[in-house]
Amino acid sequence: MSKTRQLIDLELDKGAHNYHPIELVLTRSKGSFLWDVEGRRYIDMMGAYSTASLGHCHPEIIKTLTRQAKKLDVTSRAFYNDQLPPWLDLLTSLAGMDKALPMNSGAEAVESALKLARKWGETVKGIPKDRCEIIGCEGNFHGRTLGLISLSTEPQYRRNFGPLLPGMKTVPYGDAKALAKAITPRTAAFIVEPIQGEAGIRVPPPGFLAKAQALCRQHNVLFIVDEIQCGLARSGRLFCYQHDNLTPDLVILGKALGGGVYPVSAVVGRGDVIGVFRPGDHGSTFGGNAIAAAVSMTALQLLSDPKLIERADRLGQWALAYLRKHLAGAEVVRDIRGKGLLIGVEVAPEIGARPLVEELKIHGILTKDSHDVVIRLAPPLNIKKKHLRQALEAVTKVVQKARVPVS
Ligand SMILES: Cc1ncc(COP(=O)(O)O)c(C=O)c1O
């Protein structure tokens, strides 16, 4: 039996079956490449869902991680550590905001933002006790906690997990009129992904985010952007909301914030909103630990380099144009969209993206289907152009020759 089979069978036997991975077992990573246990090399067009934006095992990140791990590790927030304050300072100054709250996973940071919104709603806006409402968008993905699946519109994410949280509403993504109708005096916040990643790299219609922000301002509703996947240079701007010149009240970050090696997330935003938390209101043992802060500091320094951001923008435009040109008229293609190096190729539902993604693996290209019908292309932002071209050539070849099955 191959090593791959042995390891997969062991995982299937001993692990919970809450994922459906592509069948290969990775053992090494470097830059834009991944290697499996059989010694095969792949170009990473997946970027760990936007986590590996700096490429894998970036030397500066590894240097910081190992240096910090040998010096001061996890001491909890029972004490101050010397890495957290400068990290908070850098993060807030990059975002042009007052305060930040460190967490670990993306879902935890979104939960934190919604708790902030509820407490702000009751204590500042004056919404009656236990009556706060949060509005989200259809197709959203904010994470898997009970609170966040209560906002989800994906039946599988909710089924059998009830009772879900009350006070959660959704409006169609991109529909400002529906948002205007949905807002009531009890609305504390509107939360939106500037690009919906898990829904299949969905970009909202131009002007929607600005209109949503204006409505929030008009009705004293917090405007929260979830940039866990589309933020930190991924879209060709440091923050995706900068495409629309927005000033959100809270921004949620994660994934790439940990340099690809450590779970780090954060809520960044208005001091008077984050300031509603008092000691004991919220916390996390690992949040803001010295290793997280040090690694994330290096990650932020690298991700905020204007040359990296500008390159992601330029390379993304080139990749989008390449795919649109070379896949023009391809039988199975329904849409090609994205911003920066977050691109989706939507194919006919009769074929779905999974078989195409499986075939790309044979060509040495790794990615994953998103929302069943979208091939996600989100490589490290510093991928060499020749490797990106190689990956796009393979995508073109595989997608061009695919046919919609005759039923
Ligand atoms: C936009 C967005 N929000 C939140 C999350 C949840 O992050 P995590 O898986 O780290 O909890 C994700 C993960 O894919 C995401 O894409």
The ligand as an ORCA input file, in Angstrom:
! r2SCAN-3c Opt
* xyz 0 1
  C     -14.361     35.636      5.083
  C     -14.071     34.611      6.131
  N     -14.442     34.844      7.404
  C     -14.188     33.968      8.390
  C     -13.559     32.775      8.129
  C     -13.313     31.789      9.250
  O     -11.952     31.709      9.531
  P     -11.374     30.467     10.374
  O     -11.501     29.259      9.492
  O      -9.941     30.847     10.657
  O     -12.198     30.348     11.607
  C     -13.171     32.481      6.806
  C     -12.510     31.197      6.491
  O     -12.475     30.743      5.374
  C     -13.432     33.422      5.787
  O     -13.088     33.194      4.519
*
